[in-house]
Amino acid sequence: MTSITPSAASTTPSAAPTISTVLVANRGEIACRVFRTCRELGISTVAVYSDADAGALHVREADAAVRLPGAAPSETYLRGDLVVKAALAAGADAVHPGYGFLSENADFARAVTAAGLVWIGPPPAAIEAMASKTRAKELLGIAPLTDVTEADLPVLVKAAAGGGGRGMRIVRELAHLESELAAASAEAASAFGDGEVFVEPYVENGRHVEVQLLCDAHGTVWALGTRDCSLQRRHQKVVEEAPAPGLPAALEASLLDTAVRAAKAVGYVGAGTVEFLVAEGRAHFLEMNTRLQVEHPVTEEVFGVDLVALQLSVAEGRALPPEPPAPRGHAIEARLYAEDPARGWAPQTGVLHLFELPREGSVRLDTGYVSGDAVGVHYDAMLAKVIVHAPTRAEAVRKLAHALDRARIHGPVTNRDLLVASLRHPEFGDPGLLDTGFYDRNGATLTEPRTGAEYAAVAAALAEAAGRGGRFGGGWRNLRSQDETRTYGDHEVRYRPTRDEGYEVTAPEGVRVVSATPDRVRLEVDGVVRDFDVTAYEDGTVHAGRHRLTRRPRFTDPREQTAPGSLLAPMPGTVVRVADGLAVGARVEAGQPLLWLEAMKMEHRVIAPASGTLTALHAVPGRQVEVGALLAVVSDDATPDAAQEDQTV
């Protein structure tokens, strides 16, 4: 990528600061991303880390690191006072906030500058004017919705601060508005330290389009084109691309003009993004994010710039060239998450045993993980951003899907298969059909298991057999023995050894074994020969080719049986709250939210599986639980004895 760096801008005024050491007040992928540019510019780096991140990649890559005692964000990465102390202790002269956490906190920006450090971000006054969505709308003459009536539905309850889908609720029934306002406020307060929420009209299935801005302190404002971020789940972006395809020229010009006006209205300096919802040919202003966005790499690839380098240049007082470089080609980015789309996008944890993506074809990987790292419960579930640039949209989409499909990712369940299926879906291929309802319409089909899993299960079973020496009991029998059986997920495999040191597969039918070793199996199915690299792990998962399998034990452990109506934790996390008035003996209705878990920056509702009586409640707010932990029991035949068994765990 040809990039514009500080050396391409004008000389630094004599009074402007010179940055030599940068502390990144963030973690994971974005910290690693900023460190990469700093190394290229000869700038030293400082990381901060929580106890949960002590061995994280961003800590290993930094020149120095400072511990923030604790694990929860509220104790560590959201403690601006501790971050400033860390910068001073490490000898840093500048702070880059990344995104999330304190990146849009005006008080933190002021604390950084008050300590004599350079703030690599917009002026605090601009943050205050735009970081609050309510104040940003007021600045542009847009009033929030008040006195909501049936005629206004559906509406969207939204947190005034922060982003990432936190503190957002769609309300379709007026009776639910009050409870959703309270829920959104509680989530926003937990995530951003600000419980302010507001209501706006909810635009069904519009396109999410945004404009990247970069401004210097000398009055120059760059509008670096548009991005489309319409593929979202739970109001969080999944696939982003630049430029936004298929926009009418007049509408695109209007978006760019509005974004520039917003920046000039508040004297903006640095990188920022103005977001819109486009529907029926009209653009609705959503918010301005006063920071670098997760999806900034697609703009970098299209315009041939390094936005982090330019942020540093602007912070040192340099002027941008009068005009930005011309755009070229198309770039697309997919966010790779440790989550299970087929189970409500539930976050996943565990060791990332193997993490390799093909790098040919101009594939860029921005990540905070490498093979062997562990994915924990405390932070966002994003593993990496995979970015491809190509001359045309069609080429970029094809290359990205191919790169993801060939990736070797062993460990927690990821959304990789969903991403590949999304990119190859005919609806995604037509820009005229892009909108935020993509997963609502296509989620069921996109989360279906990928084809060929039954043959991957055969490969897993034969690799295991080959690892045992290939024989039942260590020798060949004259009498034909019973088939050996192995089950992986829903796929049962039956096979037996043959006299020629091979194997015969009896289920599924139509499989001929070409060869089998403990780590590689070759099968022929319908005349086509396919190879499967097989790796088994102690946690019971087996990766065969591009398939992730879970071996089922031959006999069920009686201890794993649960009573009907048991509500189990779908993921490891923290119980953040329990429904008001909920107690053992209470009557609950099917679908009623009973408690809320927070894991990896997302809040998940645990609902009653059926109508009945709550006979046990085993969770309290603030308590961490492991996946599969018993949270509550709903039964139709409650008894005093059952109620007396309640205890918190």
Disulfide bonds with the S-S distance in Angstrom:
none
